[in-house]
């Protein structure tokens, strides 16, 4: 399949959420699209552990994604924490 700009956007399911990825414009989105099982595994595992730890303590999980590219970590946190998260996205 050949992706052409600007129609090169693809709608996919990742982390139980529907996402529109633009793999020709963004390396992070390309990695998530084609190698999602290897996408930032260490960071996502650490986030998951913290989310579940906070959930067990019945506290809210606050996540600030400073310097977010397209916000993939924010999307992961939203998908994982669900209603137990407060998300603030800042760009530098």
Backbone torsions as a table, in degrees:
resi	resn	phi	psi	omega
1	UNK	NA	135.9	-180.0
2	UNK	-109.1	128.0	178.7
3	UNK	-98.4	128.2	178.7
4	UNK	-118.9	144.1	-178.8
5	UNK	-80.6	139.8	-1.8
6	UNK	-90.6	1.4	-177.5
7	UNK	-78.7	9.6	-175.9
8	UNK	-79.6	12.6	177.9
9	UNK	-77.8	141.7	178.1
10	UNK	-125.7	136.0	175.3
11	UNK	-92.3	123.1	-176.4
12	UNK	-136.9	166.3	172.5
13	UNK	-105.4	123.8	174.0
14	UNK	-139.9	136.2	178.4
15	UNK	56.7	30.3	178.9
16	UNK	75.2	13.6	-179.3
17	UNK	-125.7	149.1	174.8
18	UNK	-84.1	124.9	-179.6
19	UNK	-125.2	148.5	171.0
20	UNK	-107.6	111.5	-177.6
21	UNK	-102.5	147.7	178.7
22	UNK	-120.9	77.9	-172.2
23	UNK	-67.6	-20.7	179.5
24	UNK	-80.1	-25.1	-177.7
25	UNK	-93.7	-16.6	-170.3
26	UNK	-145.1	121.7	-179.1
27	UNK	-64.1	-37.4	179.0
28	UNK	-62.9	-42.6	179.6
29	UNK	-68.0	-35.8	176.9
30	UNK	-63.1	-45.2	178.6
31	UNK	-62.0	-42.8	179.1
32	UNK	-64.7	-37.9	-179.0
33	UNK	-68.5	-50.2	-170.4
34	UNK	-94.5	-23.3	-178.4
35	UNK	-136.1	50.0	-174.7
36	UNK	-60.3	-30.8	179.5
37	UNK	-69.1	-15.6	-179.6
38	UNK	-113.9	5.4	-175.4
39	UNK	-73.1	111.0	172.7
40	UNK	44.4	50.0	-173.4
41	UNK	-60.8	-39.7	-179.3
42	UNK	-64.9	-46.6	-178.3
43	UNK	-66.3	-42.9	-179.5
44	UNK	-67.9	-35.6	176.9
45	UNK	-65.0	-42.3	178.8
46	UNK	-64.2	-41.9	177.3
47	UNK	-62.8	-44.4	179.6
48	UNK	-60.2	-45.9	179.5
49	UNK	-59.5	-44.2	-179.2
50	UNK	-66.6	-41.8	178.8
51	UNK	-60.1	-46.2	-178.5
52	UNK	-69.2	-35.7	177.5
53	UNK	-63.3	-45.7	179.6
54	UNK	-66.1	-38.6	179.0
55	UNK	-61.7	-42.8	178.6
56	UNK	-62.3	-30.1	178.4
57	UNK	-85.7	2.0	179.6
58	UNK	57.2	41.2	175.6
59	UNK	-113.9	163.7	174.7
60	UNK	-82.3	145.7	177.6
61	UNK	-99.1	118.7	178.5
62	UNK	-105.1	126.2	-176.6
63	UNK	-126.9	123.9	177.8
64	UNK	-114.4	116.9	-178.0
65	UNK	-99.2	83.0	-177.4
66	UNK	-80.3	129.4	-180.0
67	UNK	78.4	24.6	-178.6
68	UNK	-60.5	136.9	175.0
69	UNK	-73.8	-84.9	175.0
70	UNK	-109.2	2.2	175.6
71	UNK	87.6	26.9	-178.4
72	UNK	-64.7	-35.3	175.9
73	UNK	-66.4	-39.4	177.1
74	UNK	-61.5	-41.5	179.1
75	UNK	-65.0	-42.4	177.6
76	UNK	-60.2	-46.2	-179.8
77	UNK	-62.4	-43.3	178.7
78	UNK	-60.8	-41.0	-179.7
79	UNK	-69.6	-35.3	-176.2
80	UNK	-83.0	-44.7	-175.9
81	UNK	-83.8	-22.8	-178.9
82	UNK	55.0	-126.9	-175.5
83	UNK	-76.3	-5.2	-177.9
84	UNK	-88.7	10.3	-175.8
85	UNK	-119.3	149.6	168.3
86	UNK	-119.6	127.9	-173.6
87	UNK	-119.2	129.9	175.5
88	UNK	-127.4	118.3	-176.5
89	UNK	-107.7	122.3	-179.7
90	UNK	-119.5	141.1	175.1
91	UNK	-111.9	141.2	178.4
92	UNK	-100.5	NA	NA
